[in-house]
């Protein structure tokens, strides 16, 4: 069996990621619960109806078709557990428009649970090892007319929890699988409507195939409405409905898997951005406000967000750097 610190790290990340309780499990690729981008985080994790930068690879690949500029990238860092310095999440994505074909993109997700210390049956220390997840993906978004687009994202999932020396001879605690996302986006000058089904794919198993965990399949439906949109000011309201498509009894005995998100963004001369949002996740015990801000200069943007967590847990932050050309 896995060392207890690995299990505790996975559980902590599942909760700190703000995932619905109905999705929480031991295993199942916890990095898929984490939603990248400091800009969306500041708006209560609402972005499926916007997805206008390279992070659309994750949020809604249809958004790549309406991405600002012909090329974009995003780099993100998040210290998931403020008290655990070696538990963090990194995300990078790139997107490129190809004239007449649409927009292609790719991303790389890295989640580390930090260094672990193995023990044997008698509690004696054995090997030290690192536990981590790596998920590369490729995406494609294409317009279907002037206002409608569709997209797809395909990903390979590698989860390395423990070597065979730390599992008491049961084999390596490594799981692999693949998954996919599909999305659609309708956009006008004022109103955007978007939807995506994420993480469709086979279960992931580590040592015992009979104890394989499902990927955190979910449905996202969202809307964004620009109340102001002129040269000086842009003010956008966003709302999102998220529903787990995995129904089973987990160790926390949670079942509904519905999360409601809401938020707003104000941009001034495309130089400063201020954001606020709210996450209502009763299963994950996350019902609180988020906030963030952004600094823009020409094609570059630096964004910061403070995100809510379950009661009693410290608020982590997210930092992201984006470029659009």
Buried (B, 14 or more C-beta within 10 A) or exposed (E): EBBEBBBEBBBBBBBBBBBBBBBBBBBBBBBBBBBBBBBBBBBBBBBBBBBBBBBBBBBBBBBBBBBEBEBBBBBBBBBBBBEBEEBBBBBBBBBBBEEEEBBBBBBBBBBBBBEBEBBEEEEEEBBEBBBBBBBBBBBBBBBEEEBBBBBBBBBBBBBBBBBBEBBBEBEBBBBBBBBBBBBBBBBEEEEBBBBBBBBBBEBBBBBEEEEBBBBBBBBBBBBBBBEEEEEEEBBBBBBBBBBBBBEEEBEBEBBEBBBBBBBBBBBEEBEEBBBBBBBEBBBBBBBBBBBBBBEBEEEEBBBBBBBBBBEEBEBBBBBBBBBBE
